[in-house]
Amino acid sequence: MPLALIRARDKLLAGLAFVLGLATIAAAWGSQLIGGLYPCDLCLEQRWAYYLGLPLLLGILVLWNRLPLALWYVLIAIVAAIFLWGAYMGGYHAGVEWGFWPGPTSCTGTGVSISLSDLQNLNAARIVPCDKVQFRFLGLSLAGYNMLISLGIVGLLVGAMVAQARRRA
């Protein structure tokens, strides 16, 4: 491996984490806008890891050589924690889909009863249940893939921290 790549392994890993995250959220939006897969409440909740983590990671990448090292570690750890939370949400949602545990009452059909006045605009409402899988590939739902991708992003960011520590040692 060229010496320049070894020296820049930390930035390369963080950049790969950003690209993977950006591709994932773009695919989520594409599956919604083009593919017609409407997100449930838990799907929308999982997207917050990308909405919070990616801009912060982009800022870290842009300011890479200008950040004090201690701040760099803290910020990378915060982004990793955000995506770890995203992995948890993906795993939780996949468990709801498999019936391992109950989901939130807002999207699993176990909520309160509705009245006739609630039914007035029923055609305009689109209710997507969190416990029904809209799409599976190789046995995993999109929530399961989101969990794996989020864990991959966490792994890349931890790898960037390790590479940075080795480079400084």
N, C-alpha and C positions, 0 to 999 in steps of 0.2 A: 504494500500500500504506500502511495507517495507520502512523503513527510508532511506536505501541506495538508493533506486530508487527515492525517493523524492529529495534527495540531488543531484542525478545525472540526474535529469529530463532535465536540459539544454543540457547536452551532449547527452542524449538519443534522444531528439527531433532533434538536429543537425545531429546525426547519421542516424536517420530515413529519414531526408531530403536528405542526401547523398545517401542512399540506394535507395530511390525513384527516384532520379535523375539518378543514375547509371542504374537502371532497365529500365528507360524510354529511355535513349540514346541507351542502348543495344537492346531494342525492335525496335527502329527506324532503327538501323543498320541491325538487323535480318530481319525486313520486307523488307529491300532493298536487302540484299544479299541472303536470303533464300526465302522470299515471292515474290520477283520480283516487289515490289512497288518502282518505281524509283522516287526519290525526285525532286520536282520542285525548282526553285530559292528561293521561300519563305520557303520551307521546310528546305533547307540547311541553310538559314539565322537563322531559329529558333534553329538549333543545336548549334549555337555559345554560347548560354546561358549555355549549358551543357559543352562545351569545355572550357569555361572560368571559370564558377562557380564551377564545380566539383573539379578541381585540387586545387583551392583556399580553398574550403571547406575541402578537404582532408588534406591540410596543417594545417588548423585550428584544425582539429580533432587530428592530430598527435602531434601538439604542444600545446594541450589544456591547460595543467597546467603550461606551460612555458611562455605563452603570458601575458604581462601586461593587466589588465582588460580593460583599455581604448582602447588599440589596438584591443583586442578581440571584443569589441562592434563595432568598426569601420569596422573590417574585416567581421564580420557577417552581418552588414548592407550593405556592398558592395556586398556580395554574394546575399543577399535578393534583392538588387536593380537590379542585373544582371538577376535574375530569374523573377523579375517584368517586366523587359524589354522583357524577353522571353514570358511571359504571354501576353504582349501587341502584340508581333509579332504573336503569335498563334491566338489571337482574330482578329487581322487584316487579317490574312490569311483566317480564317473561314468566315469573312465578305466578302472577295473577292469570296470565293467559293459559298456563298449564294447569291451573286449578290448585296449586300448592298452598295458596293462602288467599283470603278474600282481598279484593281491591277496594278502592275508595267507593263510597256509596254514590258519589256523583256520576260515576260512569260504569257501574257494574249491575245496575238494575235492582239494587237492594235498598234504594232510598225511600223517601216518604211518598205517600200517594199523591196523585194530582187531581185537580178539580176540573170541571167543565170550562171554567174561564182560562185555565192553562192550555186547553186544547184549541182555542180560537185560532191561533196562528201555527198550527201543527205542520203545515206544508213548508213553512219557511225554516223550521228548526231541523238541524241535521245532528242527530245524536249518534255518536260513534261509541259503542261499548268498549271498555278497556279490556274485558276478558274474552273478546272474540278476535282471533287472528285474521287480519285481512290478507296477509301474504306470508308464505313460508318458502324458504329456499334451503335445501339440504337439511330439512327438519327444524331449522331455526327461524323464528320470527324476526322482524326488524328490530324489536326490542332486544332480543338475544344478540343480534349482530352489533347493536349499539353498545351493549355491555362489553363485548369483546374488543370493539374498536376503541372504546374509552379506556379499557385496560391497556391496550397497545399504546395509546397516547401517553398514559401514565408511565409505562415502561420506557418509552423513548425519552421522556423528560427526566426520569430518574437516571437513565443512561447518560444524558447530557450532564447532569450534576456529577456523576461519577467520572466522566471524561474530563470535566473541568477540574475536579479535585486531583486527578492523576497528572494532568498537565501542569498544575501548580506545584505538585510535590517534587 
